[in-house]
Amino acid sequence: MEREPRTAETTIRDLASQAHGVVTRRELLEAGSTPAQVRSRVEKGLLIPVHRGVYRVGHLAPSVEARYTAAVKAAGDEALLCGRAAAYLWRLIKGPAPKPEVLTPGDRRIPGVVVHRARRTAAERAVRLAIPLTTVPRTLVDLASSLPEPALARACHEAGVRYRTTPAQVAEVIGRVPNAAGRAKLERVLRGDVRVTLSGLEARFLRLLRKKGLSLPVTNRPAGGRRVDCRWPEHRLTVELDSYRYHHSRHAWEQDRRREREARARGDEFRRYTYGDVFDDPSFMLAELRKLLS
């Protein structure tokens, strides 16, 4: 059996450390290993096959990132993680990690991986956690075919909060993918035509309004070029609900004040209610709203 140089093990570790413990046969050969040396490491359990020509380096409990990295590497150089898997990495959706899903221009069949054959532009490629994947706008376009409207609206909202993704950026991608499944659904979400509750705070707020017989607002809909939490157009009233999660950064603070100025500029009354107003003691808030909505 051909003996590897002592430096080969260090080289493999270095390669693996850059990709969540995953390497390909081609990477090993380019780094100086021979086919016989690769086979020997597989036989010894030092390389654990994941897909054809893709290995984990010496560990049996792969992370989500390792699974996704292996899927992308197995699909070829131009492949990107996409769909629900990309949305999970971008933190646009919650729940258990979806199965790997990749976008590639080539014709590939990879067991355990959902493969979409399609071309994409360089502008639709990003890297997150060292994994090549579709950009946030492209990911939203791909999600439109599989998510129901409320979940898609939540994903769009998360994209705006976390990455400042705008409807215009998503619409630009739609223009490049004219036959995208779910296009009409996504366009309704981007226009704000989908009533969606994005948080427990909003859900509680709307329940209180129903219980007291107050009219319901349109929620998370564009007004003055920016999404607002709740608006009653017929009463010219805008309400923002402040939760710590979405309002603790300097950017969020600036956006809040800008929304308030824009509401007053369009002639709206403006009110801001906190978690305490909604959950702890809503009596003052409800009395004020009853007066404003009468």
N, C-alpha and C positions, 0 to 999 in steps of 0.2 A: 504494500500500500504506500502510495506516494505521501511523503511527510510534508505538512505545511510549514512554512516559515513561522517563527514565533510571533512575528509582527502581524500575521493574518488575523489572529483572534482579536487583537486590539483594533485593527481596521474594521472588522465586522461589528464590533461593539460600537465604534464611532458611527458607522452607517446606521445601525439600529437606533442609536440614541437620538438621531435626527428625525426619526419616523415612527415613534411610539413602539419601538422594538420590532419593526417589520423591515425586511429586506427582500430584494428580488434576486433571482439567479443571475440576471444580466449585471446587476450592480456588483455582485460578488465576483463575477468573472472580470469585470472592468477594474475592480480593485486589486486584481492579481491572483485570485484563487483559480484553480483548475477545475474542470468538470469532475475529476476524480475526488478532489478535496471536498467539493460541495456534496457529492454522494456520500462520502465518508461522514461528514458532519450530520447529514440526515439520518444515516444508519445509527449513529451514536445518540440521536435525540437532541443534538445541539442546535439543529435547525428543524423546526416543526412545520410541515407543509400546511398551508392554509388554502391557497388556490394554486393552480398550475404555475410553477415558477415563482411563487411567493411564499415566504417563510416567516414565522416568528422566531426570534432568537432566544432560545433557552427559557421560555416561560409558558406555562400551561393555562393561565387565567388571563386572557386578553382583555384589555379595556375596550370601551366603546370606540375610543379613538383608534385603537389598533385594528379593530374590525373594519372601520371605515377606511383607514389607510390601506389595508390589504386589498379591499375591494377596488379602490381607485387604482392602485398599482397593477392589479390584475387586468384592468380594463385598458391599459395602454397609456402612453405618454400624455395624450391630450385629454384624458378622462377627467371629469370633475364629479365630486359628490353632488347630488342634486335632490330635488323633491323633499319629502318629509325628513330624510336623513340630514340634508343640508339645513332645513328649517330647525331641526333639533339642535344642531351645532350652533346656529345663529341665535338660539333661544327664542324663536318665534312661536314654537308650540311646546306644550308640556306633556308629561306622561312618560312611559317607558321609551327607551331608544328604539326608533323604527329600524327595520332591516335595512342593510346597505342598499343605496340606490345611486346609480351613476349615469352620467351623460357622456357619450363617446361618439366620435364620428365613425368608428369602425364597427364591424359586425362581430359582436362578442356574445358568447353564452357562458355565464359564470354561475355555477351552482350556488344558491343561497343569496344571489345578488340580483336586484331588479336593474336591468340594463335598458337604457333608452338610446336609440341611435339617432343622433341629430348633430348638426353643426352649430357652433356658437361663436360669437365674436370675442376678441381679446378683452373687450370691455365687460364681458359677462363672467370673467374669471376673477376669483379672489382666493385668498389663503387665510384660513383660521385654524389656530392650534396646529400649525404646520401641515394642514390637510388642504389640498386644492379643492375648491367647491364653487358653486355658482354664487354670484353676487346676491345681495339681499333682494333687489328688484326682480332679478331673474328667478330667484327662488319663489317669490310670491306668485309670479306668473305660472310657474310649474305647479304650485300648490292648488291653484284654482280648480284644477280638474278633479281633485280628490277630497277637498275640505268642504263641508257645508258652509253656507253663507256666514252664520255667526262666528264660526271658528276662523274662517278666512278674514273676517273683519277684525277679529282679535289679533291675528297674525300681522295684519297691516298696521294696526295700532302699535303693537310691540316694535315693529320696524321703525315707525316714526319716533317712538320714545327712545329706543336704544341707539339707533343709527341715523336719526333725522332723515329717514327715507321719505320722499314726497310722492304724492300721487302722480306728478309730472314725470318723475324718474321711472315709475312703474309703467306709465302709459307709453313712454319711449320704448321700453322693452316689448310691450304688446305690439307696437308698430313693427318691430323686427320679427315678431313671431305671429303673423297674421292669422294663422289657423290654430292658435293655442286653445286647447280645450278649456272650457270654463271662462272664456273671455268675457261673455256678457255678465256672468256672475261677478267677476272681479271688477268690471267697470261700474256695476251698481254699488259695490263696496267703496270704490274710489270716489264716487259721487256723493257718498254718504246716504244712499237710499236704504241701507240695511239697518234696522234698529237692532242694536247689539248692546248687551251689558258686559262691560269689560272687567268688572271687579266686584268683590263683595260689597264695597262701599256704594257703588252705583245700584246694585241689586237691592240693597236695603233702602236706599233713597227712593227708588221707584215703588217698592212695596208700601212704604209709608204714604206716598202720594195716593196710591190706589185705595189704601185703607181709609184715608180721610176724604175720599171722593174728589180729589184735586185732579185737574187735567194733566195729562202726561206730556213731557217735552219730546222733541226729537233729540236723539242722543248721538254724540260723537260724529257730528255732521259738520262739513265745512261752513264757515260763516266769515265773510271778509277775508277769504284766502287761507284761513287757519281752522283746524278742527276745534270745536268747543264741546265740553262735556254734555251740557243740557241747554236747550234753547226753546222758548215758546215764541215763535215768530209773531203770532197774532197778538201777544201781550207785550212784545218788544222787551223780553226778559231773557238774560243769559245767566246761567248758574255754572260755576266751576266747583268741582268737588276735590278737595285737597287730601291726598293720601301721601304718607311719607315716601312710599316706594317711588312715585313718579314726580315728586316735588322737592327732593332733597339736594339736588345739584344746582350749581350756579346757572347752568343753561336752562333748567326747568323753571327756576325762579324768574329769569329774564323773560321766558316765554309766557309765563303766567301774567306778568305785568303788561306785556304787549297785548295779550288777549283782552285784558281788562280795558286798556286804552281803545282798542278797536271796537269793543262792544259799546263803549260810551260814544265813540265817534259815529257809529251807525244809529244812535238814538236809543239804545237798549238800557234798561236798568240792569245793574250788574250786582250779583251777590256771590260770595265765596263761602262755602260751608266745609267744615272739617270733619274728620272722623268722629270727634266728640259730639259735634252738632247732630250727626246722623245716628250714632249708636248710643251715646250716653244720655243726652237730654235733648230730644228733638222738638220740644214744645215751642221754644222761641222760633226756631226755623219754620215750623209748620204754620205758626200764627202769621209770621211775616209773609210766607208764600201765599197763604189764603187771601191776605189783603192785596198782594200784588197781582194775583190771578183772578180776583173778583171782577 
